[in-house]
Amino acid sequence: MSKKIGLISDTHSHLDPKVFNYFEHCDEIWHAGDVGEYHVIEQLESIAPVRCVYGNIDDPEIRNRYPEIEEFEYEGLTVFMIHIGGKPPKYAKGVLSKLKTNTPKLFICGHSHILKIMPDQNLNNMLYLNPGAAGNQGFHKVKTIVRFEIDQGTMRNLEVIELGLRGKA
């Protein structure tokens, strides 16, 4: 049976109320860093269990609870998640060597506030996924999140969801 994942990043202490509707049937929510204040995690946990990495703006409370890097397997899909990851082919310092050592099927990062989904042909078509930014701080114009399903190691039904303009609830 497939599992539904909600992916979010760069909330910067703001959780758009629409997220509750889009993630309500998710089995897990993954946050790719720059959470801001911990109440965002508490709100997300009211929907589903949360996996999270800390970002560069996150305070000691979040850094003490969550790692910088999450490497895991979920329903047969190998995942590497970090906040500052760069993008193909220019990954952040130290990231490319980690990806080459143990290439996942899915690489997730945030930080840029730019939604981008693409395979990296240099890394065995690993899928690069940055959900953009869901908060109100930053230069992005539209708040975005991503939702997808994982079934026996395969991602399917990937959806990009626009929450509306930055600065609007």
N, C-alpha and C positions, 0 to 999 in steps of 0.2 A: 504494500500500500504506500502511495507516495506521501511525502511530508511537505507541508507548505512553509516557506521561509519568508519573513519580512526583513528587508535589509535597509538600514538607515545610517546616516552619518552626519556629522557636523550640525548637530542640533543647537549647540551653543546656548544651552539652558532653556530652549523653547521647543515645546512639543505641540505641533499643530493638532487641533482636535480631530481633524480628518483622519489622522493616522489610526485612531481607534477603529474606525470603520474598515479601513483597508487591511489592517492586521488582525482583525477579530477572529479569523479562522486559522491563523498561523499556528504551527506547532512550536516554532521558535522564532525569536527576533534576534538579529545580529546587528550590533552597532559598531561601526568602523571608526569610532573615536571622535574626539572633540564633543563630548557629551555636554560639558558645562557643569551645571549643578546636578547633584545626585537625584533630585526629585524626578528628573527625566527617566532615569532607570526604574525608579519605583513605579512610575506611571506605565512604562512599557511592561514591567513585570505583572501588572494587573491584567494584561492581555495574554501573555505567554512567557515562558522562560527566556532569559536574555543571555546571549554570549556577547562579550564586549572586549575591545582593546582600548587602551587609553590614547588620547591625542595630546598634542602639544599644548593645548590650553587647559587641560584637565588638572584639577587640584590633587593634593596628596590623598584625599579620601578615595577618589576614583582610581588613582595610580596604585594604591594599596590593595584595592579589591580586584583589579583587572590587570592583565599583562600587557606588555607592549606588542607582543606577537602571539597570535593563536594559531597553532597548527593542529588540525584535527581531521577526523574522518566522520562524516555524517551520512548515514544510509548508503555507504559505499562510495561517497564522493569525497576526495581529498581536498582540503581547504587550507589556505594560508591567508591570514588576515592581519593587517597592520594599518596604522593610520597614515603614516607618511611612506608611500610606496613608490612614488613616481608613476611612470607609464611606459608602455613599450615604445621604443626600445631603450628609453632612458629611465631606468629605475633609480630610486634613491640609493644613496651610498650603503653598501653592504647587502642590499636586498637581492640583487641579481645573483650573487654567489650562493645565497641561501636557496633561491629558486632553482638554480642549476643543480645543487646538491640533492634536492628531493623535490622535483617538480610536481606541484599539485595539479589537479584538474581545474581548480578555481582559485584565482588570486583576487582578493578583495582589499581595497584601500579607500581612503577618503582624502581629506586635506585640501585638495585642489578646488573643491566646490563645483567641479565640472563633471557632469554625468558622462560616463564613457564606458562602453561595453565593446570589447573586441578580442579576437583570438590573437595570441602571440605565436606566430609561426616559427619563431626561433626557439620557442620552449614547448615544442610538441603540441602546438595549438591549445596551450593552457588558456582558459578564458580569463581575461582581465575585466574586472567589474568595479567601477566606482559609481556609487549611487547618487553622486552629487551632494548637495547640501539641503537639509530639511529645516534648518533654523532660519532666523531672521538676520543674522550677522554675516557679512561678507559681501562680495561683489556679484554673486549670482542673482539673476533676475527672477527665476522661478524655483520654488522649493520642490525637490524631487525625492522619491523613495523608489524602491524596487521590490517586487514580489515574484517568487518563483517556486517551483516544485522540484523535489528531488525524488527520483524513483530508481532504485537499484543502481546507484552511482551515476545516474544521468539527470541533468537539469532539463526541465521542460516548462512550458507555459510562462516564460519570463515576461514580466510586465513592468514597464516604466510608468510610474504614476506621478502626475504633476499635481501638487497640492495647492498651487496658486502662487501669486506674486509674493516675493520676499517682503516682509513687513506687514503682510495682511494675515489675519487669523484664518 
